[in-house]
Structures are given as structure tokens and as C-alpha cells.
Amino acid sequence: MKLFHYPLSGHAHRAHLFLSLLNVPYELVLVDLKNREQKSPEMLKLNRFGQVPVLVDGANVVADSNAILVYLATALGRKDWLPDTPAGAAAVQRWLSVAAGELARGPAAARLVTVFGAKLDAEDAIQRAHALLPHIEAELVERGGWLAADHPTIADVAIYSYVSSAPEGNVDLSGYPQVLAWLARVEALPGFVPFQKTAVGLAA
């Protein structure tokens, strides 16, 4: 398997993290976003949206980080990471939707401003982050430490990267003890790989 990625992309990191947690062989292929390699003809053949990550597994090409998580868990029969019961699958899907919605518009957007200079409303993104974090905090209490089950699932992988890097976008995590404890639990998992940090925002 090959994963086309960029080390400062939280979307790419969640795919990289899951591959490592699964302990399967894979090759990382760097795509230089600064030089817009993601828009090259070769990359557009893999993902017409011109984005990373992209997973190539034999004849299968999977774009979108959340789709990659689902693909890997399903292809490898890892029901521990993606339950196949209706309630279990729905609990995970709820957080994949959060990852593509509230997380992207909150912590991820705030970080885009400081790390990449994105022309976004930083204060709005920070407010959205602080609207989301109490829900994560409450879910962790209710579930006993993980987001969608009593053990880690791809829901946790999908949410981890941008929450862990939230301080780079000036989002203070100090008021969320359950979130901080959860980040530490993810980081203690065998095969964990850290998300490359940038000295900006509160992390400066």
C-alpha cells in the first residue's frame, strides 16, 4: 500500500496514524503542497479534487481521509476499529461526520490560519472549536474514555489529529481535562505516530 500524504496535513496524518496502528506494511509518498504537487496531472488522476491523502492498494485507489479509514478497517476485517453492528457502525459514523463538519470548521480551520495563512475568520473558527470541545468532553465521560465504543475505533483516529494540534490555531485545551486524557490515551496506543507540530499560535 502507498499513502500519498503531506506531514502538516491533519487529514493525511489520520490516514498515516491508522496505517501505523494497524501495523501493516505501507509506503509514504510525499506530496509537496507548497509547490502544488497535489494539482499535478499525476495526482489528479488519483484524486480529481487535488487533495491528500490518497491510498493506493493494488488496483484500489481511495481518496478522502475518512474514506481511507473505512476502507482499511473493512478491507482488513478489523471490526474492533469499525464495528459492524447497526448501533456500533452508527456511533462511528456520527464522529466521521463531525470530523468532516464541526472539526473541519473549528480546530482545523483555526490552524489553517496560523500554519498556512488561510484567509478565514480565525475568531469564528476558535469559537466553533470551543463549541465542539464540550461535546467531545461529555462523550468521553459517557463512553468511558473513547468516542464511539468502550475501546478505540476509527472515530478516535478521525478526531485526534486536529484536536491534538488545536493549540497551533490558538485553541486552548487546558479547560478540557477529559480531552487531554483522551489525547494521552491515543498517544499511548501501540504504533502511534505523532502529528508534526508547528511553533505557531499557543504552541509558539
Residue pairs with C-beta under 8 A, 6 or more apart in sequence:
1 19
1 24
1 25
1 26
1 27
1 55
1 56
1 57
2 26
2 27
2 28
2 29
2 55
2 56
3 12
3 15
3 16
3 19
3 26
3 27
3 28
3 29
3 53
3 54
3 55
3 56
3 68
4 29
4 31
4 43
4 46
4 52
4 53
4 54
4 55
4 56
5 12
5 13
5 15
5 16
5 28
5 29
5 30
5 31
5 52
5 53
6 12
6 30
6 31
6 32
6 33
6 38
6 52
7 13
7 30
7 196
8 33
8 115
8 116
8 196
8 198
9 33
9 52
9 53
10 108
10 111
10 161
10 162
10 165
10 195
11 51
11 52
11 53
11 65
11 161
12 52
12 53
12 65
13 161
13 193
13 195
13 196
14 65
14 66
14 69
14 99
14 157
14 158
14 160
14 161
15 53
15 55
15 65
15 68
15 69
16 28
16 53
16 193
17 157
17 160
17 161
17 192
17 193
17 195
18 68
18 69
18 72
18 73
18 81
18 154
18 157
19 26
19 72
20 191
20 192
20 193
21 157
21 189
21 190
21 191
21 192
22 72
22 76
22 78
22 81
22 191
23 190
23 191
24 72
24 76
31 37
31 38
31 43
31 52
33 52
37 43
38 47
38 50
38 51
38 52
39 50
43 50
43 52
43 54
44 50
46 54
46 56
46 61
46 63
47 54
47 61
47 63
49 63
51 63
51 64
53 63
53 65
53 68
54 61
54 62
54 63
55 61
55 62
55 63
55 68
55 71
55 72
56 62
57 71
57 75
60 71
62 68
62 71
65 158
66 96
66 99
66 100
66 158
69 82
69 96
69 154
69 157
69 158
70 82
70 96
70 154
72 78
73 79
73 81
73 82
73 154
74 82
80 151
80 153
81 152
81 153
81 154
81 157
82 89
82 92
82 153
82 154
83 89
83 91
83 92
83 148
83 149
83 153
88 148
88 149
91 148
91 149
91 153
91 155
92 148
92 149
92 153
92 154
92 155
94 148
94 155
95 147
95 148
95 155
95 156
95 158
95 159
96 154
96 155
96 158
98 132
98 159
99 158
99 159
99 162
102 128
102 131
102 132
103 132
103 159
103 162
103 163
104 162
105 125
105 128
106 125
106 126
106 128
106 129
106 130
106 131
106 132
106 171
107 125
107 129
107 132
107 162
107 163
107 165
107 166
107 169
107 171
108 162
108 169
109 118
109 120
109 125
109 128
109 169
110 122
110 125
110 126
110 129
110 166
110 169
110 170
110 171
110 201
111 162
111 165
111 166
111 168
111 169
111 201
112 118
112 120
112 125
112 169
113 120
113 122
113 125
113 169
114 122
114 168
114 169
114 170
114 198
114 200
114 201
115 168
115 169
115 198
115 200
122 169
122 170
125 169
126 169
126 170
126 171
129 166
129 169
129 171
130 171
133 163
133 171
133 173
133 176
133 179
134 176
136 147
136 159
136 163
136 176
136 178
136 179
136 182
137 176
137 177
137 178
137 179
139 147
140 146
140 147
140 178
140 179
140 181
140 182
141 178
143 149
143 150
144 150
145 181
145 182
145 185
146 152
146 153
146 155
146 156
146 182
146 185
147 153
147 155
147 156
147 159
147 182
148 155
148 156
149 155
152 185
152 186
152 189
156 182
156 186
157 186
160 183
160 186
160 195
161 195
163 173
163 179
163 183
164 183
164 186
164 195
165 195
165 197
165 198
165 203
166 173
167 173
167 201
167 202
167 203
168 197
168 198
168 200
168 201
168 202
168 203
169 201
170 201
170 202
171 201
171 202
172 202
173 179
173 180
173 183
174 180
186 192
187 194
197 203
